[in-house]
Amino acid sequence: MRIVIHSKRGEALPLALKLKQSGHQVWMVIADADYQRVGDGLVEKSPGLLASRGRKPDIYYFHNPGHSGLAVGLREAGYKVVGGNMWADTLETEREFAYKMANSLGIQTPKSYFFSSVQDALYHMKNDVRRWVIRAGTRPAFSTSDQKQQDFFMLRLLNENPACPVMLQEYVAGNEVYTESWFHQGKHVFSIGAFENRRMMDGDLGPITDPQSTVAWSYQRREPRIVQLLTKKLFPLIERASLTGVIGARAILSNKDSKPVLFKFLASSPRNISSARAALLDSEFEDILRSVVAGRMEKPEYRTGYGYSVAVSVPPYPAQVRLSGGHYIGGVEMGGSFRPCDVAMWNDEPVTAGLTGLVGDTIGYGDTIEQARKQAVRSLDRIVLANKQYRRGGSASRFELDLFKLGHFGYEVPAGR
């Protein structure tokens, strides 16, 4: 196949590289001008979507929300397109819209408040003292049980960007579960499940970051209970929007009643989820695109058991500062058990591109979560990279407990369990 992948900041590099290694002709378009060097020397680039049309691609894939206008133009021109749906993009990027819609459909959400400035949010927090999940602009969510740390975060935000819109969510105690459902022309095809750990340090210490460890599995049923309680209520709207792509839902299974409390919809497949699923099926994404080109998306043939991914990064990540690139990465094959992210080639050697500090993911597979984690960590230990850092442990045992609770509360448990 001839494939063009549109990515905001090069996040789709692991997918593009894997497709290239499978023998497909792949071009990656990176929208953000500051991130153009991600993937240099690993995959071929196209300067833009207009130029890519001259390559006569079989299919376009839009990895990130926010570019649906371009995708609509391609569909109208007769191209096959996955992702880039205007309604789905709005669902992810407009939080207030998503929450109002979820509530109107009877999907349980945490009590949420939306503010146009940091000062307004601070005023509310002074009059309503409790533990909040704070979502400010495009920053990672912030949550702590320490009131002083919460106040410090808000005061720092006030100093840095006082006009930043802020969303305050009531903290919900429970177990986080991610569910992802794929659609073709608005029709539901299949769903997968996952757990994530979004902190660098064991014991859930430190700031919330990009996911550091992830376990994924394939649901055997087309509509497991978690889908029936969350995304199925969207199905009529998804059909009306004629979505070909994905809708993900991050939710908490509340300790109070074991029902899922939605806190975010996604219109894209996150990097960490894709990496963990790649351990269940090496050709997953290739199979999805090929079936869409053929006119009918089909569920890939996943293995039973568990896929696991561990993120590897370099300091000062997760601090949001520009890094220095050029650090050599050795001991591992690009695109095999290591899925590169912030990586480029220099003098025929893989190096850190120096843009995010999140270098990539190692992946593993096993009949148990612990087996899958050990395989991913073995690959990570082989990586030669100065100052590499990753979450050292704890996730597998916590994920096993989460899985037990899923089964205890009547949710589907992976077939490999």
Sequence and secondary structure as in RCSB ss.txt:
>XXXX:A:sequence
MRIVIHSKRGEALPLALKLKQSGHQVWMVIADADYQRVGDGLVEKSPGLLASRGRKPDIYYFHNPGHSGLAVGLR
EAGYKVVGGNMWADTLETEREFAYKMANSLGIQTPKSYFFSSVQDALYHMKNDVRRWVIRAGTRPAFSTSDQKQQ
DFFMLRLLNENPACPVMLQEYVAGNEVYTESWFHQGKHVFSIGAFENRRMMDGDLGPITDPQSTVAWSYQRREPR
IVQLLTKKLFPLIERASLTGVIGARAILSNKDSKPVLFKFLASSPRNISSARAALLDSEFEDILRSVVAGRMEKP
EYRTGYGYSVAVSVPPYPAQVRLSGGHYIGGVEMGGSFRPCDVAMWNDEPVTAGLTGLVGDTIGYGDTIEQARKQ
AVRSLDRIVLANKQYRRGGSASRFELDLFKLGHFGYEVPAGR
>XXXX:A:secstr
 EEEEEESSSTTHHHHHHHHHTT EEEEEE  GGGTTTTTTTSEE S HHHHGGG  SEEEE SSS HHHHHHHH
HTT EEES  HHHHHHHH HHHHHHHHHHTT     EEEESSHHHHHHHHHHS S EEEEETTS  EE S HHHH
HHHHHHHHHH TT  EEEEE   EEEEEEEEEEETTEEEEEEEEEEEEEEEGGGEEEEEEEEEEEEEE SSSS H
HHHHTGGGGHHHHHHHT  EEEEEEEEEETTT  EEEEEEESS  HHHHHHHHTT TTHHHHHHHHHHTT     
   SSEEEEEEEE TTTTS S      B BSS BTTTEEESSEEEETTEEEE SSSSEEEEEEEEESSHHHHHHH
HHHHHHH B TT B   SSHHHHHHHHHHHHHHTT    TT 
